[in-house]
Amino acid sequence: MHTPTTLDVVEGIDFTGKTCVITGASAGLGRESARALATTGAHVILAARNVGALRDAQDWIRSEVPAASTSIVALDLTSLASVRTAAAAVRDLAPQIHVLMNNAGVMFTPFGRTADGFEIQFGTNHLGHYALTRLLSPHLAEGGRIVILSSDGHRMSDVDLDDLNWERRKYDKFAAYGASKTANVLHMVDLDRRMRDRGVRAYAVHPGVVATSLARHMNRADFERLTRLEPADPGQAKVDVRRDFLMPEQGAATQVWAAVSPELADTGSVYLADCRIRDDVAPYAMDDAHAAELSQLSEKLCGAGVHP
Ligand SMILES: NC(=O)c1ccc[n+]([C@@H]2O[C@H](COP(=O)([O-])OP(=O)(O)OC[C@H]3O[C@@H](n4cnc5c(N)ncnc54)[C@H](OP(=O)(O)O)[C@@H]3O)[C@@H](O)[C@H]2O)c1
């Protein structure tokens, strides 16, 4: 089977005059998405913590796409103050945003807390992006898209709305990642419901198992544990994370497809993988009431920091 690449997906797409913002664009899937979107003529804003790595990514994109229009913005999702500064910098660079790709993420980190006291995986993967999206939403153009990186790993756990930040339970790095990736899908569901009347649609994406630096916190026992996980559909073959991995140019194809494909123009609130809509998402991740409740709690946790 031919696995499409990001460049297959952007073929024939002209985004001249449009702006795409990508978090986590210094590495892995975000960097590859930035390269592909740069070929469409879009102005691509790359955001992450490490500014040196962002500059390297910018140089690499220019070497691949000489006409690329890119900017960089320092963003640390583990600090609401940094998110606020980054959102202001994005607004200064671009009055209108056509694609917001919430891609940055961490996985299976040891227990820790963000500057604002949130558990690291939930704080980085969900709450930091919740705040960023809240601050940038007024600047999303009609016809704009919000693409949120989730993972099939969302099946490892629902979010516990009574203990979002692991204050009352023993920390489990797998469940915490799963919960943060469920929160990503729920965030997408809530955004699409609230913004579709403005012509802005939202999509959640599972990129596949992709060779990036995301697995940096995994040891041999963690790989063994993941390999033993049963697939959601019993008819499906088990994924062996040590064997069945994609390269970033294939892995990032679905998120770039979500950002540009005319096929998705009248669709939103969907979970995507392999450049198609998938219906094997966990029911708890697509529940409207659950999504609305998470959104209210996220708003409360982020506090005044999310108001422009
Ligand atoms: N790779 C896979 O197999 C896979 C599978 C399912 C889902 N995903 C999802 O895909 C997304 C991208 O993952 P990847 O594989 O490309 O990982 P990666 O290679 O580790 O890249 C992660 C990116 O996120 C940025 N980042 C991490 N912490 C951040 C923070 N606090 N603030 C701002 N940026 C931060 C990193 O840059 P800095 O460190 O410079 O900030 C980097 O640019 C993640 O959301 C992940 O959950 C990946």
The ligand as a Gaussian input file, in Angstrom:
#p B3LYP/6-31G(d) Opt

LIG

0 1
 N        5.796000      10.359000      16.920000
 C        4.722000       9.573000      17.087000
 O        4.779000       8.357000      16.859000
 C        3.417000      10.136000      17.539000
 C        2.318000       9.262000      17.673000
 C        1.084000       9.779000      18.105000
 C        0.981000      11.134000      18.375000
 N        2.063000      11.965000      18.253000
 C        1.899000      13.381000      18.601000
 O        2.512000      14.186000      17.626000
 C        2.952000      15.422000      18.191000
 C        4.357000      15.755000      17.722000
 O        5.231000      14.759000      18.205000
 P        6.651000      14.416000      17.560000
 O        6.656000      12.948000      17.385000
 O        6.959000      15.285000      16.408000
 O        7.607000      14.761000      18.807000
 P        9.070000      15.436000      18.891000
 O        9.902000      15.043000      17.740000
 O        9.545000      15.107000      20.271000
 O        8.748000      16.992000      18.787000
 C        8.034000      17.638000      19.804000
 C        7.995000      19.119000      19.546000
 O        7.236000      19.726000      20.610000
 C        7.999000      20.803000      21.171000
 N        7.684000      20.963000      22.587000
 C        7.818000      20.044000      23.580000
 N        7.512000      20.602000      24.775000
 C        7.141000      21.888000      24.508000
 C        6.738000      22.976000      25.317000
 N        6.672000      22.878000      26.644000
 N        6.423000      24.139000      24.724000
 C        6.516000      24.269000      23.372000
 N        6.906000      23.284000      22.563000
 C        7.239000      22.112000      23.127000
 C        9.457000      20.418000      20.923000
 O       10.312000      21.562000      20.857000
 P       11.072000      22.207000      22.128000
 O       11.549000      21.062000      22.961000
 O       12.127000      23.079000      21.553000
 O       10.044000      23.047000      22.819000
 C        9.366000      19.777000      19.541000
 O        9.387000      20.770000      18.537000
 C        2.790000      15.258000      19.705000
 O        1.636000      15.951000      20.128000
 C        2.590000      13.760000      19.899000
 O        1.802000      13.448000      21.037000
 C        3.274000      11.498000      17.842000

